[in-house]
Amino acid sequence: MTFHAPLVSHLHARSQLFSSYTEFHIGLRTRLMPTIARSGPSSYGALRVTGLHLRVPSGFSEYSSLRGRFIKLLERADLAKLPVLVSNADHAHDLHWMRMFPDLQFQGDVLSPPLGADSLRALLALSGDNWRNFRVGSRYPPRG
């Protein structure tokens, strides 16, 4: 399970690198990990930082100053060896612009738009006459 935590130095020593990027609402991605105490499992775990979580401002890719700050932020994340999860990727232009950066993970409305009736009909048609066997996310054609 991954948690989103605020930027606090006792969770990650380099968290101060990101404190000036307030427009991106940066937080730490943390995971609760088991700990060992007295050669046995402890009833409490420890939080380990697994990356950064940030929310991009809507339409930020249209502004060169925000694009520049985003690039600097990614450079600092790379320096700290922290993978980046970008949420609020709600606009196609922003997502398209960010795709040029390797190893970014994305969350947002543009990645899962509502499915209209025409799109659903087209998806179901992929299975031909056997539309009841169609499974989203499964291999096509199914292995026999």
C-alpha positions as CSV (number, residue, x, y, z in Angstrom):
1,M,0.0,0.0,0.0
2,T,1.4,3.4,-1.0
3,F,0.6,6.5,1.0
4,H,1.0,10.2,0.1
5,A,2.8,12.2,2.8
6,P,3.9,15.8,3.0
7,L,7.5,16.8,2.3
8,V,9.1,16.3,5.7
9,S,12.9,15.9,6.2
10,H,12.7,13.1,8.7
11,L,11.1,10.9,5.9
12,H,13.7,11.8,3.3
13,A,16.9,13.7,3.8
14,R,16.6,15.5,0.4
15,S,13.0,16.6,0.7
16,Q,14.1,20.3,1.0
17,L,15.2,20.1,-2.6
18,F,11.5,20.3,-3.6
19,S,10.1,22.8,-1.1
20,S,10.2,25.7,-3.5
21,Y,8.0,24.1,-6.1
22,T,4.7,24.9,-4.4
23,E,2.8,25.2,-7.7
24,F,3.2,21.4,-8.2
25,H,1.8,20.5,-4.7
26,I,4.7,18.0,-4.1
27,G,4.4,15.2,-1.6
28,L,6.3,12.0,-0.9
29,R,5.1,8.6,-1.9
30,T,5.7,6.2,1.0
31,R,5.2,2.6,1.7
32,L,4.7,0.9,5.0
33,M,7.5,-1.7,5.3
34,P,7.9,-4.4,8.0
35,T,10.6,-4.0,10.5
36,I,12.6,-6.5,12.5
37,A,13.1,-6.0,16.2
38,R,15.1,-8.3,18.5
39,S,15.5,-10.8,15.6
40,G,11.7,-11.1,15.1
41,P,9.0,-9.1,13.2
42,S,7.9,-5.9,15.0
43,S,4.2,-5.1,15.4
44,Y,5.0,-1.7,13.9
45,G,6.4,-1.0,10.5
46,A,8.5,1.8,9.1
47,L,7.6,4.3,6.3
48,R,10.0,4.2,3.4
49,V,10.0,6.9,0.7
50,T,9.4,5.3,-2.7
51,G,9.1,8.4,-4.8
52,L,7.5,11.8,-5.4
53,H,3.8,12.6,-6.0
54,L,3.0,15.9,-7.7
55,R,-0.1,17.6,-9.1
56,V,0.5,19.6,-12.2
57,P,-1.5,22.9,-12.7
58,S,-4.1,22.6,-15.4
59,G,-2.7,23.7,-18.7
60,F,0.9,24.2,-17.3
61,S,2.5,23.0,-20.6
62,E,1.4,26.2,-22.3
63,Y,3.7,28.4,-20.0
64,S,7.4,28.3,-20.6
65,S,8.2,29.3,-17.0
66,L,6.2,26.4,-15.6
67,R,7.7,24.0,-18.1
68,G,11.2,25.1,-17.1
69,R,10.4,24.6,-13.4
70,F,8.9,21.2,-14.1
71,I,12.1,20.2,-15.9
72,K,14.2,21.4,-13.0
73,L,12.0,19.5,-10.6
74,L,12.5,16.3,-12.6
75,E,16.2,16.9,-12.6
76,R,16.2,17.2,-8.8
77,A,14.0,14.1,-8.5
78,D,16.5,12.2,-10.6
79,L,19.4,13.5,-8.4
80,A,17.6,12.2,-5.3
81,K,16.8,8.9,-7.2
82,L,13.0,9.4,-6.6
83,P,10.6,8.2,-9.2
84,V,7.8,10.7,-10.0
85,L,4.0,10.1,-10.1
86,V,2.2,12.9,-11.9
87,S,-1.5,13.2,-10.9
88,N,-4.0,15.7,-12.2
89,A,-3.0,14.9,-15.8
90,D,-6.4,16.0,-17.0
91,H,-5.5,17.7,-20.3
92,A,-4.2,16.0,-23.4
93,H,-1.8,18.8,-24.2
94,D,-0.1,18.5,-20.8
95,L,0.1,14.7,-21.0
96,H,1.4,14.8,-24.5
97,W,4.2,17.3,-23.5
98,M,5.1,15.2,-20.4
99,R,5.4,12.0,-22.5
100,M,8.8,13.0,-23.6
101,F,10.2,12.4,-20.1
102,P,11.1,8.8,-19.4
103,D,10.0,7.0,-16.4
104,L,7.1,9.3,-15.4
105,Q,4.0,7.7,-14.1
106,F,0.6,9.4,-14.7
107,Q,-2.8,9.6,-13.2
108,G,-5.7,11.7,-14.5
109,D,-8.9,12.0,-16.3
110,V,-7.3,12.2,-19.8
111,L,-6.1,8.6,-19.2
112,S,-9.5,7.2,-18.5
113,P,-12.2,9.2,-20.4
114,P,-15.8,8.1,-20.2
115,L,-16.7,5.4,-22.8
116,G,-19.4,6.5,-25.2
117,A,-21.9,4.1,-26.9
118,D,-20.0,4.2,-30.2
119,S,-16.7,3.3,-28.6
120,L,-18.3,0.5,-26.6
121,R,-19.9,-0.9,-29.8
122,A,-16.5,-0.8,-31.5
123,L,-14.8,-2.6,-28.6
124,L,-17.5,-5.3,-28.5
125,A,-17.2,-5.7,-32.3
126,L,-13.5,-6.7,-31.8
127,S,-14.7,-10.2,-30.7
128,G,-16.9,-10.7,-33.7
129,D,-20.0,-12.8,-33.1
130,N,-18.6,-14.0,-29.8
131,W,-19.0,-10.6,-28.0
132,R,-20.0,-12.2,-24.7
133,N,-16.4,-13.5,-24.3
134,F,-14.8,-10.0,-24.7
135,R,-12.7,-9.1,-21.7
136,V,-11.2,-5.6,-21.3
137,G,-7.5,-6.0,-20.6
138,S,-7.2,-9.6,-21.8
139,R,-5.2,-10.8,-24.7
140,Y,-6.7,-10.6,-28.2
141,P,-7.1,-13.0,-29.7
142,P,-7.5,-15.1,-26.6
143,R,-5.2,-18.1,-26.3
144,G,-6.9,-21.4,-27.3
